[in-house]
């Protein structure tokens, strides 16, 4: 499932990043969001969500959240 369907407060493991955009892949990698890393949805917003990756919290939009496949 992608991150838009994830429950708030539950930790998931990133399985893959489903995008063909190399710049987007590089951006997510710089945040620490890549296969095998834990990610948690802290809260949902109108146009996206707040996620916790490693020691940081980031606001991402729904389009970006849909590209992050978790399990």
N, C-alpha and C positions, 0 to 999 in steps of 0.2 A: 504494500500500500504506500501511497505517497504521504508526505507530511501534512497535507491539508486534511487528511482523515484521521490523523493521530489524536489521541486523547491528551488533554492538558495534564501536566504533572507526571506523566509516565515516561520513563526513559526507554528510548529505542536505539537500535544500532543501525547506522547508515549502511545499506546494502550496496547502493550504487547511486550515481548522479546521472539522471536520464536526460542528457542534453548534448547537442552537437556543437554548441557554442564554446570554443576553447577559452575565450575570455571569461565566461561565466564559470567554467571549471577551475580556472586559475584563481578567480575571486573566492570561490567556496573553499578551495584548498588553503588559501591564505588565512581563512577564518578557522581552519582546523576541521572543516566538514568534508570528509572523504570516507571511503569504504572502511568499515570496521570501527569507526569512532561512535561513541554514544552521543545522542542528541535528545533534548527534552523540550517539549512545547510548554512554555511558561504560561502564556495567555494568548487569546485570540483577539484580533482587532478587525475592524471593518474590511480593510483591504489586505490583511495578512496576519502575521503572528509574531510573537516574541519567542525566540528560542535560546536555549542555553547550550553552548558548544564549548567544551573544555572549561576554562575559567571565565568565559565572556558571555554576555547576553547581547543578542542582535535582533533587530527588527527586519523581517523579510516579507516581501509581498507574496500574494498567493501564486503567482506565476513561478517564482523561484521555489516556493514550498512544494509545488507540484512536481518539480524536477528532482526532488530529493526522495529517493525510495528507501523506506525503512522497514525493519522487520523486528 
